[in-house]
Amino acid sequence: MPRRTDLAAVEAVLLDMDGTLVDSDAAIERAWSIWAGEYGVDPGAVLAVAHGSPAARTVRRLLPGLDDEAVTAAARRQHALQYEDLAEVTAAPGARLLLATLDRLRLPWAVVTSADGRLARARLHAAGIDPPVLLTIDDVRAGKPDPEGYLEAARRLRVAPPACLVVEDSEPGLAAGRAAGMPTAALRGLDGDLALPGLDRLAHLLERSRVRPW
């Protein structure tokens, strides 16, 4: 879709979880910092590449010498550090307004995350969010930037991919949305078809796009 996004043509909204719909940055950083210490990796290097990617992909990037079994074990350890750490995990600013707006406008929505199912459900529950459709790393063969998760979410919602708006706060997530042939809305100053200062802005724009002129 061209850089100028027609929100009136959007028929579904596909939301990333961590950093987009759920404010979990502190918990993620704590887990990766502990993991980095255990595996002898510079924490700064870990935090620079971990956001938005599945844990196994990040492990491979940081420790390319590990075999598949060791990568799986290292990713499992990273997840284990996060399962019980729900301190400060809340709905992101503007999330509740956006979800209420989607419901009012009868726009279907889904959450597509690089977290595994257990962690995704725990964080969404902590944030008080119950998505109608949830796609996790457990549901796909490859995580972001692979488009499979977003394409599967569109299929489950029965909406054509070009009519789905992907909302993301990481480069891997935006790349996944683009590869799926979907327009993208980017947070954190990243480069999407639509730049968002926050989710409340998206709620306002979607509402306005549905107002018919006299």
C-alpha positions as CSV (number, residue, x, y, z in Angstrom):
1,M,0.0,0.0,0.0
2,P,1.3,3.5,-0.7
3,R,2.7,5.7,2.0
4,R,-0.6,7.5,2.2
5,T,-2.8,5.1,4.1
6,D,-6.6,5.2,3.6
7,L,-7.9,4.3,7.0
8,A,-11.4,4.2,5.6
9,A,-10.4,1.1,3.7
10,V,-9.1,-0.7,6.8
11,E,-11.3,-3.6,7.7
12,A,-9.2,-5.1,10.6
13,V,-6.4,-4.0,12.9
14,L,-3.6,-6.4,13.8
15,L,-1.6,-5.3,16.9
16,D,1.8,-6.3,18.2
17,M,1.8,-7.0,21.9
18,D,5.0,-6.0,23.7
19,G,5.7,-2.3,23.4
20,T,2.6,-1.7,21.3
21,L,-0.5,-2.9,23.2
22,V,1.2,-3.9,26.4
23,D,3.8,-1.8,28.3
24,S,6.3,-4.6,29.3
25,D,9.6,-2.9,28.4
26,A,10.9,-3.1,32.0
27,A,10.2,-6.8,32.4
28,I,11.7,-7.6,29.0
29,E,14.9,-5.7,29.8
30,R,15.2,-7.3,33.2
31,A,14.9,-10.8,31.7
32,W,17.4,-10.2,28.9
33,S,19.9,-8.6,31.2
34,I,19.8,-11.6,33.5
35,W,20.1,-13.9,30.6
36,A,23.0,-11.9,29.2
37,G,24.9,-12.3,32.4
38,E,24.3,-16.1,32.5
39,Y,25.5,-16.5,28.9
40,G,28.4,-14.1,29.0
41,V,26.9,-11.6,26.5
42,D,27.1,-7.8,26.8
43,P,23.7,-6.7,28.0
44,G,23.8,-3.6,25.8
45,A,24.3,-5.7,22.7
46,V,21.4,-7.9,23.7
47,L,19.0,-5.1,24.4
48,A,19.9,-3.4,21.1
49,V,18.6,-6.4,19.0
50,A,16.1,-8.2,21.2
51,H,13.0,-6.1,20.8
52,G,10.4,-7.4,18.4
53,S,12.1,-10.7,17.5
54,P,11.5,-14.2,18.8
55,A,13.9,-15.3,21.5
56,A,15.4,-18.0,19.4
57,R,16.2,-15.7,16.6
58,T,17.9,-13.3,19.0
59,V,19.9,-16.1,20.6
60,R,21.1,-17.2,17.1
61,R,22.2,-13.7,16.3
62,L,24.1,-13.2,19.6
63,L,25.5,-16.7,19.8
64,P,26.0,-18.0,16.3
65,G,28.2,-20.9,17.4
66,L,25.3,-22.6,19.2
67,D,23.7,-25.7,17.7
68,D,19.9,-26.0,17.4
69,E,19.5,-27.8,20.7
70,A,21.5,-25.2,22.5
71,V,19.6,-22.4,20.9
72,T,16.3,-23.9,22.0
73,A,17.6,-24.3,25.5
74,A,18.8,-20.7,25.7
75,A,15.5,-19.4,24.3
76,R,13.6,-21.5,26.8
77,R,15.7,-20.1,29.6
78,Q,15.0,-16.5,28.5
79,H,11.3,-17.3,28.4
80,A,11.4,-18.8,31.9
81,L,12.9,-15.6,33.3
82,Q,9.8,-13.7,32.0
83,Y,6.9,-16.0,32.9
84,E,6.6,-14.9,36.5
85,D,7.8,-11.3,36.1
86,L,4.6,-9.4,35.6
87,A,5.6,-6.4,37.6
88,E,4.9,-3.1,35.8
89,V,3.1,-5.0,33.0
90,T,0.1,-2.8,32.1
91,A,-1.9,-1.8,29.1
92,A,0.0,0.7,27.0
93,P,-1.1,4.3,27.0
94,G,-4.1,4.7,24.7
95,A,-4.6,0.9,24.4
96,R,-8.0,0.9,26.2
97,L,-9.3,3.8,24.1
98,L,-8.2,2.1,20.9
99,L,-9.8,-1.2,21.7
100,A,-13.0,0.5,22.8
101,T,-13.0,2.4,19.5
102,L,-12.4,-0.8,17.5
103,D,-15.3,-2.4,19.3
104,R,-17.6,0.6,18.8
105,L,-16.7,0.7,15.1
106,R,-17.1,-3.0,14.8
107,L,-13.6,-3.4,13.4
108,P,-12.1,-6.9,14.0
109,W,-8.8,-7.0,15.7
110,A,-6.1,-9.5,16.7
111,V,-2.8,-9.6,18.6
112,V,0.3,-11.0,16.8
113,T,3.3,-11.5,19.0
114,S,6.8,-13.0,19.0
115,A,6.2,-14.2,22.6
116,D,5.1,-17.8,23.2
117,G,1.6,-18.6,24.2
118,R,2.1,-18.9,27.9
119,L,3.9,-15.5,28.2
120,A,1.5,-13.8,25.8
121,R,-1.6,-14.9,27.8
122,A,0.1,-13.9,31.1
123,R,1.0,-10.4,29.9
124,L,-2.4,-9.8,28.3
125,H,-4.2,-11.0,31.4
126,A,-2.0,-8.7,33.5
127,A,-2.9,-5.8,31.2
128,G,-6.6,-6.6,31.3
129,I,-6.8,-7.3,27.6
130,D,-8.6,-10.3,26.0
131,P,-8.0,-10.4,22.3
132,P,-10.6,-12.2,20.0
133,V,-7.7,-13.7,18.1
134,L,-4.2,-14.3,19.4
135,L,-1.2,-15.5,17.3
136,T,2.0,-16.3,19.1
137,I,5.3,-17.9,18.1
138,D,3.8,-21.2,19.0
139,D,1.3,-20.8,16.1
140,V,3.8,-20.2,13.3
141,R,6.9,-21.8,11.7
142,A,8.9,-18.6,11.8
143,G,8.4,-15.4,13.8
144,K,8.8,-11.8,12.7
145,P,10.0,-10.5,10.3
146,D,8.4,-13.5,8.6
147,P,4.8,-12.5,7.6
148,E,3.2,-15.8,8.5
149,G,1.7,-14.6,11.8
150,Y,0.0,-11.6,10.3
151,L,-1.2,-13.5,7.3
152,E,-2.7,-16.2,9.6
153,A,-4.4,-13.5,11.7
154,A,-6.0,-12.1,8.6
155,R,-7.1,-15.5,7.5
156,R,-8.7,-16.2,10.9
157,L,-10.5,-12.8,10.8
158,R,-11.6,-13.5,7.2
159,V,-10.2,-10.2,6.0
160,A,-8.0,-9.7,2.9
161,P,-4.4,-8.8,3.9
162,P,-4.4,-5.4,2.1
163,A,-7.4,-4.4,4.2
164,C,-5.6,-5.2,7.5
165,L,-3.6,-2.4,9.3
166,V,-0.5,-3.7,11.2
167,V,0.4,-1.6,14.3
168,E,4.0,-2.1,15.5
169,D,6.8,-0.6,17.5
170,S,9.7,-2.6,16.1
171,E,11.5,-3.0,12.8
172,P,11.0,-6.8,12.6
173,G,7.3,-6.3,13.2
174,L,7.0,-3.6,10.5
175,A,9.0,-5.8,8.1
176,A,6.5,-8.6,8.8
177,G,3.6,-6.4,8.0
178,R,5.1,-5.1,4.8
179,A,5.9,-8.6,3.7
180,A,2.3,-9.6,4.3
181,G,1.2,-6.8,1.9
182,M,-0.5,-4.8,4.7
183,P,-0.3,-1.1,5.5
184,T,1.6,-0.4,8.7
185,A,1.3,2.1,11.5
186,A,4.5,2.7,13.4
187,L,5.2,3.8,17.0
188,R,8.4,5.0,18.6
189,G,9.3,7.2,15.7
190,L,9.8,4.3,13.3
191,D,9.1,4.4,9.6
192,G,5.6,3.0,8.7
193,D,3.0,4.0,6.3
194,L,1.4,5.9,9.2
195,A,3.5,7.4,12.0
196,L,1.8,7.4,15.4
197,P,2.7,9.3,18.5
198,G,0.4,6.9,20.4
199,L,-2.5,4.5,20.2
200,D,-5.0,7.2,21.2
201,R,-4.1,9.0,17.9
202,L,-4.9,5.9,15.9
203,A,-8.3,5.7,17.8
204,H,-9.0,9.3,16.8
205,L,-8.0,8.7,13.1
206,L,-10.0,5.6,12.7
207,E,-13.1,7.2,14.3
208,R,-12.7,10.2,12.0
209,S,-12.3,8.0,8.9
210,R,-15.7,6.5,9.6
211,V,-17.5,9.8,9.7
212,R,-19.5,10.4,6.6
213,P,-19.5,14.0,5.2
214,W,-22.9,15.6,5.0
